[in-house]
Amino acid sequence: VGLGYLLSVPSGSCIRSCGSNSDMMWEMSPVPLLSRLVRYIFWITLFAIKFILALIIFRAMFEATVELQIALPGRESVSELSKIYYSTEWGSDFLLWFVLWSTTFVLFISDTQLWFTLLCSILGVATVMVQRGCRCFTWALEDSVAKLPERFSRKVLPYSFGMSESRV
């Protein structure tokens, strides 16, 4: 709940509650509504993909543990647990269950970076296409190496054209 509030209303409410404004050294820059909308859609899409994958992965892992016929902690009654708790088979089954589920959980959490990078790449390509006016064909096939000196002079040395024209 708190994370959802901070994501949706990052308005410096910590100043009122914490009494400190160390996180608000400068005024927040205004973000256009379209950019804010794209950010929220990006994160909603990312977490929706993660949620769908979580359902698939965790269900497959549960079915795998059932097929392995290992002990499933939380599925035994108290009377069963008191009978098998000190057996070596239950201890090894529990260790195997713990290793399988902890590995699955760690891989699921670290998978977030992969999806973040993938969606950032897609968003970056879409941004380039919008900025270039969707002229993909000319942009992909132009000889950019031949245009390098002109672009360098125009972007890095903005006064070079004025100086070269006055000399001629």
Accessible surface in RSA format (square Angstrom, percent):
REM  Atomic radii and reference values for relative SASA: ProtOr
REM  Chains: A
REM  Algorithm: Lee & Richards
REM  Probe-radius: 1.40
REM  Slices: 20
REM RES _ NUM      All-atoms   Total-Side   Main-Chain    Non-polar    All polar
REM                ABS   REL    ABS   REL    ABS   REL    ABS   REL    ABS   REL
RES VAL A   1   176.11 115.9 126.85 114.8  49.26 118.7 136.97 119.0  39.14 106.2
RES GLY A   2    47.39  58.4   0.00   N/A  47.39  58.4  38.19 104.8   9.20  20.6
RES LEU A   3   129.73  72.2 121.81  87.1   7.92  19.9 123.43  86.7   6.30  16.9
RES GLY A   4    40.62  50.1   0.00   N/A  40.62  50.1  34.05  93.4   6.57  14.7
RES TYR A   5   105.51  49.3  99.74  56.7   5.77  15.0  80.49  60.5  25.02  30.8
RES LEU A   6   102.62  57.2  97.33  69.6   5.29  13.3  97.51  68.5   5.11  13.8
RES LEU A   7   101.51  56.5  94.56  67.6   6.95  17.5  96.49  67.8   5.02  13.5
RES SER A   8    70.24  59.4  49.76  66.4  20.48  47.2  40.10  85.4  30.15  42.2
RES VAL A   9    60.01  39.5  57.05  51.6   2.96   7.1  59.79  52.0   0.22   0.6
RES PRO A  10    72.77  53.0  64.59  58.9   8.17  29.7  70.24  58.0   2.53  15.7
RES SER A  11    63.75  53.9  41.43  55.3  22.32  51.4  40.76  86.8  22.99  32.2
RES GLY A  12    11.05  13.6   0.00   N/A  11.05  13.6   5.27  14.5   5.78  13.0
RES SER A  13    22.85  19.3  19.00  25.4   3.85   8.9  11.55  24.6  11.31  15.8
RES CYS A  14    45.36  34.3  41.39  46.2   3.96   9.3  18.75  47.5  26.61  28.7
RES ILE A  15    67.89  38.6  63.88  47.6   4.01   9.7  63.88  46.0   4.01  10.9
RES ARG A  16   179.04  75.2 144.00  73.4  35.03  83.4  79.27 108.3  99.76  60.5
RES SER A  17    95.90  81.0  55.31  73.8  40.59  93.5  53.48 113.9  42.42  59.4
RES CYS A  18    82.52  62.4  46.39  51.7  36.13  84.9  20.29  51.4  62.24  67.1
RES GLY A  19    69.87  86.2   0.00   N/A  69.87  86.2  34.17  93.8  35.71  80.0
RES SER A  20    51.67  43.7  44.31  59.1   7.36  17.0  39.34  83.8  12.33  17.3
RES ASN A  21    90.99  62.7  86.98  84.1   4.00   9.6   5.44  13.1  85.55  82.7
RES SER A  22    87.65  74.1  68.22  91.0  19.43  44.8  48.70 103.7  38.95  54.6
RES ASP A  23    95.22  66.7  60.75  60.5  34.47  81.5  47.06 110.8  48.16  48.0
RES MET A  24    48.46  25.1  34.60  22.9  13.86  33.0  24.88  21.2  23.58  31.2
RES MET A  25   136.84  70.9  99.31  65.7  37.53  89.3  76.00  64.6  60.84  80.6
RES TRP A  26   193.18  77.5 179.64  86.9  13.55  31.8 155.99  83.2  37.20  60.3
RES GLU A  27   164.47  94.4 142.19 107.6  22.28  53.0  62.45 120.8 102.02  83.3
RES MET A  28   108.91  56.4  83.95  55.6  24.96  59.4  80.03  68.0  28.88  38.3
RES SER A  29    85.56  72.3  70.59  94.2  14.96  34.5  43.83  93.3  41.73  58.5
RES PRO A  30   130.59  95.2 104.41  95.2  26.19  95.2 115.48  95.3  15.11  93.9
RES VAL A  31    41.63  27.4  29.61  26.8  12.03  29.0  30.58  26.6  11.06  30.0
RES PRO A  32    89.32  65.1  76.59  69.8  12.73  46.3  88.68  73.2   0.63   3.9
RES LEU A  33   140.10  78.0 131.62  94.2   8.48  21.3 132.51  93.1   7.59  20.4
RES LEU A  34   129.96  72.4 124.54  89.1   5.42  13.6 126.72  89.0   3.24   8.7
RES SER A  35    45.91  38.8  40.29  53.8   5.63  13.0  15.71  33.4  30.20  42.3
RES ARG A  36   103.80  43.6 103.80  52.9   0.00   0.0  22.94  31.4  80.86  49.0
RES LEU A  37    91.42  50.9  90.02  64.4   1.40   3.5  91.27  64.1   0.15   0.4
RES VAL A  38    56.66  37.3  55.11  49.9   1.55   3.7  55.87  48.5   0.79   2.1
RES ARG A  39   134.03  56.3 132.08  67.3   1.95   4.6  46.49  63.5  87.54  53.1
RES TYR A  40    80.97  37.8  80.95  46.1   0.02   0.0  71.37  53.6   9.61  11.8
RES ILE A  41    95.81  54.5  95.17  70.9   0.64   1.5  95.81  69.0   0.00   0.0
RES PHE A  42    21.44  10.7  16.19  10.0   5.25  13.7  21.32  12.9   0.12   0.3
RES TRP A  43   100.01  40.1 100.01  48.4   0.00   0.0  77.79  41.5  22.22  36.0
RES ILE A  44   119.87  68.2 115.94  86.4   3.94   9.5 118.77  85.5   1.10   3.0
RES THR A  45    54.12  38.5  50.74  51.4   3.38   8.1  39.26  52.7  14.86  22.5
RES LEU A  46     0.01   0.0   0.01   0.0   0.00   0.0   0.01   0.0   0.00   0.0
RES PHE A  47   109.21  54.6 105.74  65.5   3.46   9.0 106.14  64.4   3.06   8.8
RES ALA A  48    47.34  43.5  39.01  60.2   8.33  18.9  46.35  65.3   1.00   2.6
RES ILE A  49    45.59  25.9  44.21  32.9   1.39   3.3  45.48  32.7   0.11   0.3
RES LYS A  50    11.78   5.7  11.78   7.2   0.00   0.0  11.78  10.6   0.00   0.0
RES PHE A  51   129.15  64.6 124.40  77.1   4.75  12.4 128.87  78.1   0.27   0.8
RES ILE A  52    99.86  56.8  99.78  74.3   0.08   0.2  99.78  71.9   0.08   0.2
RES LEU A  53    43.17  24.0  43.17  30.9   0.00   0.0  43.17  30.3   0.00   0.0
RES ALA A  54    13.60  12.5  13.32  20.6   0.28   0.6  13.56  19.1   0.04   0.1
RES LEU A  55   102.98  57.3  97.11  69.5   5.86  14.7  99.48  69.9   3.50   9.4
RES ILE A  56   104.70  59.6  98.58  73.4   6.13  14.8 103.08  74.2   1.62   4.4
RES ILE A  57    58.98  33.6  55.50  41.3   3.48   8.4  57.95  41.7   1.03   2.8
RES PHE A  58    59.81  29.9  57.97  35.9   1.85   4.8  58.30  35.3   1.51   4.3
RES ARG A  59   168.13  70.6 160.70  81.9   7.43  17.7  54.47  74.4 113.65  68.9
RES ALA A  60    55.74  51.2  48.12  74.3   7.62  17.3  51.05  71.9   4.69  12.4
RES MET A  61    29.69  15.4  26.42  17.5   3.28   7.8  22.19  18.9   7.50   9.9
RES PHE A  62    74.36  37.2  74.36  46.1   0.00   0.0  74.36  45.1   0.00   0.0
RES GLU A  63    80.57  46.3  78.76  59.6   1.81   4.3  30.61  59.2  49.95  40.8
RES ALA A  64    40.83  37.5  35.40  54.6   5.43  12.3  40.36  56.8   0.47   1.3
RES THR A  65     0.14   0.1   0.14   0.1   0.00   0.0   0.00   0.0   0.14   0.2
RES VAL A  66    70.56  46.4  62.58  56.7   7.98  19.2  64.91  56.4   5.64  15.3
RES GLU A  67   142.25  81.7 114.33  86.5  27.92  66.5  46.00  89.0  96.25  78.6
RES LEU A  68    98.96  55.1  77.25  55.3  21.70  54.6  80.65  56.6  18.30  49.3
RES GLN A  69   157.60  88.1 126.47  92.4  31.13  74.1  39.12  83.3 118.48  89.9
RES ILE A  70    18.71  10.6   8.47   6.3  10.24  24.7   9.47   6.8   9.25  25.1
RES ALA A  71    14.99  13.8   5.09   7.9   9.90  22.5  14.00  19.7   0.99   2.6
RES LEU A  72    32.72  18.2  30.70  22.0   2.03   5.1  30.70  21.6   2.03   5.5
RES PRO A  73    35.89  26.2  18.11  16.5  17.77  64.6  19.72  16.3  16.17 100.5
RES GLY A  74    80.37  99.1   0.00   N/A  80.37  99.1  40.02 109.8  40.35  90.4
RES ARG A  75   165.47  69.5 132.54  67.6  32.93  78.4  39.52  54.0 125.95  76.3
RES GLU A  76    39.53  22.7  21.30  16.1  18.23  43.4  14.45  28.0  25.07  20.5
RES SER A  77    59.24  50.1  46.78  62.4  12.45  28.7  53.21 113.3   6.03   8.4
RES VAL A  78   129.05  84.9 126.04 114.1   3.01   7.3 126.50 109.9   2.54   6.9
RES SER A  79    67.21  56.8  60.06  80.2   7.15  16.5  44.45  94.6  22.76  31.9
RES GLU A  80    89.61  51.4  88.16  66.7   1.45   3.5  31.24  60.4  58.37  47.7
RES LEU A  81    63.41  35.3  63.41  45.4   0.00   0.0  63.41  44.5   0.00   0.0
RES SER A  82    77.96  65.9  52.01  69.4  25.95  59.8  47.19 100.5  30.77  43.1
RES LYS A  83   168.15  82.0 133.18  81.7  34.97  83.3  86.76  78.1  81.39  86.7
RES ILE A  84    61.73  35.1  61.22  45.6   0.51   1.2  61.73  44.5   0.00   0.0
RES TYR A  85   112.65  52.6 104.15  59.3   8.50  22.1  56.00  42.1  56.65  69.8
RES TYR A  86   192.60  89.9 162.42  92.4  30.18  78.5 124.85  93.8  67.75  83.5
RES SER A  87    49.11  41.5  34.10  45.5  15.01  34.6  40.87  87.0   8.25  11.6
RES THR A  88   124.74  88.7 111.67 113.2  13.08  31.2  88.36 118.7  36.38  55.0
RES GLU A  89   125.27  71.9 119.71  90.6   5.56  13.2  43.35  83.9  81.92  66.9
RES TRP A  90    31.55  12.7  29.10  14.1   2.45   5.8  31.01  16.5   0.53   0.9
RES GLY A  91    33.63  41.5   0.00   N/A  33.63  41.5  28.19  77.4   5.44  12.2
RES SER A  92    65.82  55.6  54.91  73.3  10.90  25.1  47.25 100.6  18.57  26.0
RES ASP A  93    23.29  16.3  23.20  23.1   0.08   0.2   0.08   0.2  23.20  23.1
RES PHE A  94    75.21  37.6  75.21  46.6   0.00   0.0  75.21  45.6   0.00   0.0
RES LEU A  95   112.24  62.5 112.19  80.3   0.05   0.1 112.24  78.8   0.00   0.0
RES LEU A  96    75.53  42.1  72.12  51.6   3.41   8.6  75.10  52.7   0.43   1.2
RES TRP A  97    61.40  24.6  61.40  29.7   0.00   0.0  55.03  29.3   6.36  10.3
RES PHE A  98   108.72  54.4 108.57  67.2   0.16   0.4 108.61  65.8   0.12   0.3
RES VAL A  99    74.03  48.7  73.67  66.7   0.36   0.9  74.03  64.3   0.00   0.0
RES LEU A 100    46.25  25.8  45.81  32.8   0.44   1.1  46.13  32.4   0.12   0.3
RES TRP A 101    57.37  23.0  55.72  27.0   1.65   3.9  54.76  29.2   2.62   4.2
RES SER A 102    40.80  34.5  33.36  44.5   7.44  17.1  29.58  63.0  11.22  15.7
RES THR A 103    68.74  48.9  63.91  64.8   4.83  11.5  52.93  71.1  15.81  23.9
RES THR A 104    14.54  10.3  10.53  10.7   4.01   9.5   7.66  10.3   6.88  10.4
RES PHE A 105   113.45  56.8 113.45  70.3   0.00   0.0 113.45  68.8   0.00   0.0
RES VAL A 106    93.50  61.5  91.26  82.6   2.24   5.4  92.93  80.7   0.57   1.5
RES LEU A 107   112.94  62.9 109.42  78.3   3.52   8.9 109.66  77.0   3.28   8.8
RES PHE A 108    30.35  15.2  27.56  17.1   2.79   7.3  29.65  18.0   0.70   2.0
RES ILE A 109    92.49  52.6  88.18  65.7   4.31  10.4  88.18  63.5   4.31  11.7
RES SER A 110    65.19  55.1  47.66  63.6  17.53  40.4  47.76 101.7  17.42  24.4
RES ASP A 111    31.18  21.8  25.50  25.4   5.68  13.4  15.37  36.2  15.82  15.8
RES THR A 112    41.40  29.4  41.40  42.0   0.00   0.0  33.54  45.0   7.86  11.9
RES GLN A 113   115.96  64.8 111.46  81.5   4.50  10.7  54.98 117.0  60.98  46.2
RES LEU A 114   108.63  60.5 103.11  73.8   5.53  13.9 107.58  75.6   1.05   2.8
RES TRP A 115    55.47  22.3  55.47  26.8   0.00   0.0  54.53  29.1   0.93   1.5
RES PHE A 116    69.58  34.8  69.58  43.1   0.00   0.0  69.58  42.2   0.00   0.0
RES THR A 117    68.98  49.1  66.85  67.8   2.13   5.1  62.50  83.9   6.48   9.8
RES LEU A 118    81.94  45.6  78.73  56.3   3.21   8.1  81.55  57.3   0.38   1.0
RES LEU A 119    22.08  12.3  20.62  14.8   1.46   3.7  20.62  14.5   1.46   3.9
RES CYS A 120    50.01  37.8  41.97  46.8   8.05  18.9  22.35  56.6  27.67  29.8
RES SER A 121    60.96  51.5  49.37  65.9  11.59  26.7  36.32  77.3  24.64  34.5
RES ILE A 122   100.71  57.3  96.91  72.2   3.81   9.2  99.81  71.9   0.90   2.5
RES LEU A 123    66.97  37.3  65.51  46.9   1.47   3.7  66.79  46.9   0.18   0.5
RES GLY A 124    33.67  41.5   0.00   N/A  33.67  41.5  32.70  89.7   0.96   2.2
RES VAL A 125    87.71  57.7  85.48  77.4   2.23   5.4  87.00  75.6   0.72   1.9
RES ALA A 126    47.60  43.8  41.56  64.1   6.04  13.7  47.21  66.5   0.39   1.0
RES THR A 127    62.18  44.2  57.56  58.4   4.62  11.0  44.87  60.3  17.31  26.2
RES VAL A 128    49.01  32.2  48.76  44.1   0.25   0.6  49.01  42.6   0.00   0.0
RES MET A 129    44.45  23.0  44.45  29.4   0.00   0.0  42.94  36.5   1.50   2.0
RES VAL A 130   114.91  75.6  99.43  90.0  15.49  37.3 102.22  88.8  12.69  34.4
RES GLN A 131   141.67  79.2 104.30  76.2  37.37  89.0  39.74  84.6 101.94  77.3
RES ARG A 132    98.03  41.2  96.57  49.2   1.46   3.5  13.97  19.1  84.06  50.9
RES GLY A 133    48.13  59.4   0.00   N/A  48.13  59.4  28.59  78.5  19.54  43.8
RES CYS A 134    89.09  67.4  68.75  76.7  20.34  47.8  25.84  65.5  63.25  68.2
RES ARG A 135   147.42  61.9 139.86  71.3   7.56  18.0  59.41  81.2  88.00  53.3
RES CYS A 136    55.18  41.7  52.54  58.6   2.64   6.2  31.30  79.3  23.87  25.7
RES PHE A 137   153.64  76.9 147.37  91.3   6.26  16.3 151.24  91.7   2.39   6.8
RES THR A 138    83.47  59.4  77.40  78.5   6.07  14.5  77.76 104.5   5.71   8.6
RES TRP A 139   102.24  41.0  90.14  43.6  12.09  28.4  81.40  43.4  20.83  33.8
RES ALA A 140    74.14  68.2  40.35  62.3  33.79  76.9  47.84  67.4  26.30  69.7
RES LEU A 141   119.97  66.8  90.12  64.5  29.84  75.0  93.83  65.9  26.14  70.3
RES GLU A 142    52.96  30.4  28.90  21.9  24.06  57.3  20.19  39.1  32.76  26.8
RES ASP A 143    90.91  63.7  80.08  79.7  10.83  25.6  38.74  91.2  52.16  52.0
RES SER A 144    52.21  44.1  49.60  66.2   2.61   6.0  19.68  41.9  32.53  45.6
RES VAL A 145   116.53  76.7 111.19 100.7   5.34  12.9 112.04  97.4   4.49  12.2
RES ALA A 146    69.73  64.1  38.96  60.1  30.76  70.0  49.97  70.4  19.75  52.3
RES LYS A 147    86.21  42.1  84.67  52.0   1.53   3.6  51.25  46.1  34.96  37.2
RES LEU A 148   109.29  60.9 109.29  78.2   0.00   0.0 109.29  76.8   0.00   0.0
RES PRO A 149    90.81  66.2  82.04  74.8   8.77  31.9  89.99  74.3   0.82   5.1
RES GLU A 150    88.78  51.0  81.48  61.6   7.31  17.4  29.68  57.4  59.11  48.3
RES ARG A 151    70.83  29.7  70.23  35.8   0.59   1.4  27.51  37.6  43.32  26.3
RES PHE A 152   105.80  52.9 100.24  62.1   5.56  14.5 105.28  63.8   0.52   1.5
RES SER A 153    27.04  22.8  27.04  36.1   0.00   0.0   3.73   7.9  23.30  32.6
RES ARG A 154   113.83  47.8 103.43  52.7  10.40  24.8  51.76  70.7  62.07  37.6
RES LYS A 155   154.17  75.2 125.97  77.3  28.20  67.2  72.70  65.4  81.48  86.8
RES VAL A 156    86.04  56.6  65.94  59.7  20.10  48.4  70.02  60.8  16.02  43.5
RES LEU A 157    86.36  48.1  83.92  60.0   2.45   6.1  86.36  60.7   0.00   0.0
RES PRO A 158    81.67  59.5  60.75  55.4  20.92  76.0  62.31  51.4  19.36 120.3
RES TYR A 159   171.64  80.1 167.99  95.6   3.65   9.5 123.27  92.6  48.37  59.6
RES SER A 160    34.44  29.1  26.97  36.0   7.46  17.2  29.59  63.0   4.85   6.8
RES PHE A 161    87.33  43.7  86.98  53.9   0.35   0.9  87.33  52.9   0.00   0.0
RES GLY A 162    47.91  59.1   0.00   N/A  47.91  59.1  37.14 101.9  10.77  24.1
RES MET A 163   105.18  54.5 102.75  68.0   2.44   5.8  82.43  70.1  22.75  30.1
RES SER A 164    54.32  45.9  50.54  67.5   3.78   8.7  44.77  95.3   9.55  13.4
RES GLU A 165   129.11  74.1 110.14  83.3  18.97  45.2  45.08  87.2  84.02  68.6
RES SER A 166    92.80  78.4  54.78  73.1  38.01  87.6  52.45 111.7  40.34  56.5
RES ARG A 167   190.32  79.9 152.65  77.8  37.67  89.7  61.45  84.0 128.87  78.1
RES VAL A 168   163.93 107.9 108.40  98.1  55.52 133.8 130.57 113.5  33.35  90.5
END  Absolute sums over single chains surface
CHAIN  1 A    13880.3      11888.2       1992.1       9948.9       3931.4
END  Absolute sums over all chains
TOTAL         13880.3      11888.2       1992.1       9948.9       3931.4
